[in-house]
Amino acid sequence: QVTLKESGPGILQPSQTLSLTCTFSGFSLSTYGMGVGWIRQPSGKGLEWLANIWWDDDKYYNPSLKNRLTISKDTSNNQAFLKITNVDTADTATYYCARTTGRGNWFAYWGQGTLVTVSS
Amino acid sequence: DIVMTQSPSSLAVSAGETVTINCKSSQSLLYSGNQKNYLAWYQQKPGQSPKLLIYWASTRQSGVPDRFIGSGSGTDFTLTISSVQAEDLAIYYCQQYYDTPFTFGSGTKLEIK
C-alpha cells in the first residue's frame, strides 16, 4: 500500500525559507522508474506543479519559481524534501507530494497535503 | 509552457445524467514515437487530495468506475461521466505531462442538483 504524508512549518514569515518533508511508504525512491513530485494549491484555486525528483536523482523544476526551489531525497529513510527560498504571501498554499513513475509523469498517489501560510 | 484550458468552469446536473468536461491544450500532447497522448484527469472532492482517474488520455486508473471515460487526441480531450452519482461532486482537473513544466487545467466544478 502506497502512502505519502507531507509535513511543514505551518506558518512562516516573508523572506524565510520554506522546508517541506514528504515521508512515504509502499515504494522506494531507489527503485528504477520511481519519482516524487511536489504540487501546490492556494485555497480555492487550481494546482501548480513545482518539482519532481527521480530514483536516479534527476530533478525537474518549474521555471516559474526561478531558482527558489531545491528538491532532494533521503532514500534510506523514504523521504523527499522541497525547499523554497525567499517566500512571500503568494506562496501560501496547501503543498502536496505525490508519487510518479517513469512510465509517465502522472501522479497516481497523493499525500493529504500540508497547509503553509506566509504571513508577517 | 503548455496552457491547458478547461470548459465549462462549472456545471450542475441531476443524478443519472451524463456529463462532458472538455480540456484543450495549447500544443499537441500526442507523441509520435509511441502514439500516446500525455494527458491525465484527476478528481478532487471537497477537502480531499486529488485522485488520479485517467492517464494516457483514456486509460482508467485501477479501481476507477467505468462510468468515467477519457477520450480525445492531439489538443482536444474529453472526460465523460455517465450516470452521474451524488458522490461525483468534485472539481475535475486535466494535466499534461508531455513537457515540463507539467501544467494543469483550471478545473471544472461539478455540482449535483
Boltz contact constraints between the chains, C-beta under 6 A:
constraints:
  - contact:
      token1: [A, 46]
      token2: [B, 104]
      max_distance: 6.0
  - contact:
      token1: [A, 46]
      token2: [B, 106]
      max_distance: 6.0
  - contact:
      token1: [A, 46]
      token2: [B, 107]
      max_distance: 6.0
  - contact:
      token1: [A, 47]
      token2: [B, 93]
      max_distance: 6.0
  - contact:
      token1: [A, 47]
      token2: [B, 104]
      max_distance: 6.0
  - contact:
      token1: [A, 49]
      token2: [B, 101]
      max_distance: 6.0
  - contact:
      token1: [A, 49]
      token2: [B, 102]
      max_distance: 6.0
  - contact:
      token1: [A, 60]
      token2: [B, 100]
      max_distance: 6.0
  - contact:
      token1: [A, 62]
      token2: [B, 101]
      max_distance: 6.0
  - contact:
      token1: [A, 104]
      token2: [B, 55]
      max_distance: 6.0
  - contact:
      token1: [A, 104]
      token2: [B, 97]
      max_distance: 6.0
  - contact:
      token1: [A, 105]
      token2: [B, 97]
      max_distance: 6.0
  - contact:
      token1: [A, 105]
      token2: [B, 102]
      max_distance: 6.0
  - contact:
      token1: [A, 106]
      token2: [B, 40]
      max_distance: 6.0
  - contact:
      token1: [A, 106]
      token2: [B, 55]
      max_distance: 6.0
  - contact:
      token1: [A, 106]
      token2: [B, 97]
      max_distance: 6.0
  - contact:
      token1: [A, 108]
      token2: [B, 52]
      max_distance: 6.0
  - contact:
      token1: [A, 110]
      token2: [B, 49]
      max_distance: 6.0
  - contact:
      token1: [A, 110]
      token2: [B, 50]
      max_distance: 6.0
  - contact:
      token1: [A, 112]
      token2: [B, 49]
      max_distance: 6.0
  - contact:
      token1: [A, 113]
      token2: [B, 49]
      max_distance: 6.0
